[in-house]
Each structure stands twice: as C-alpha cells, then as structure tokens.
C-alpha cells in the first residue's frame, strides 16, 4: 500500500515538474521575435507542436561529462 502511494506521489511530482518545464519553454518561445523563431526553424504556429513533443518525451536530467569539475559558488 505504501509503495503504491509512493509511486502515485512520484507521478504527481513528475507531472507538476513537467508542467513547470513546459510553461517555461512556452514563455521563452513566445518571447522570441518572428525572426528569432525563424532562425531556429520555427514559426509561431509551431510552438504548440513543440510543447506537445516536449511533453511526450521523457525528461532525463542533464549529465555532466566525466572529469568536468563541479562549479563552485564564488
């Protein structure tokens, strides 16, 4: 029972995190000019498609290349 609850809670957390990620992506794309969108091969009409595709892809955390030092605050 506790395991099912834990999995459900993890799914909820992932859904909320994904929503925040997509919201940021939408805001960033909508802030670009038509020229900037064209430079990356998109139009305003493509933004929704990009968001749908981003939702369909599983999010994996970025990995630091082996041997790359961890940045330290100054």
N, C-alpha and C positions, 0 to 999 in steps of 0.2 A: 504494500500500500504506500509506504513512504517513498519507495523507488518511483512509482507512478506519479506521485505528487512532485517529486524532484524533477522528473522528465518534463512534466507539464509546466513547471515553473521555468525550466531552462528554455522550453519552446516559447513561452511568453516573453522572456528576456530577449531571446534572439529576434522575435518579431518586433519588439519595441526598438531594439538596436537597429534593425534593418529599416524601420520606418524613419528613424532619425537620419540614417545614412542617405536614404533616397530623398528625404526632404532637403538635406544639404546639397545633394547633387542637383536637384531641381533648381534650387535657388542660385547655385553657381552657373548653371547653364542659362537660366533666364536672365541673369545679369550680363551675359555676353552680348555684344552687338551682333547684328546680322553678319557683318564682315568677319568677326572673330569666329562665329559658328561656321561660316563657310570655310575658313582656314582649317578647321578640323573636320571638314566634310559633313557638316550637319546643317539643317535648316530648323527654323522654329518648330515646324511640324514634326521633326524627328525627336524632339525632347521627350515626348510621351513614350515613344518606342524605346528609347534608351533607358528610361526608368523601368519599363516593363522587363526589358532584358536584364537589367541590373538586379531586379527582384528575383528573376528566375535562376540566376547564377548563385551558387553557394558562396558565402563570404569566407575567405580564408585570411587569417592575419598575415600581414607583411612580414617577411623574414629578412633578417639582416644577413648579408653574406658572411660566411665563415671567416674569422680573422678580423672583421671590421670592428673597431672599438666602439663601445657604448658611449654615446655623447654624455658628457657631464655638465651640469649647470655651472656657469661661471660665477 
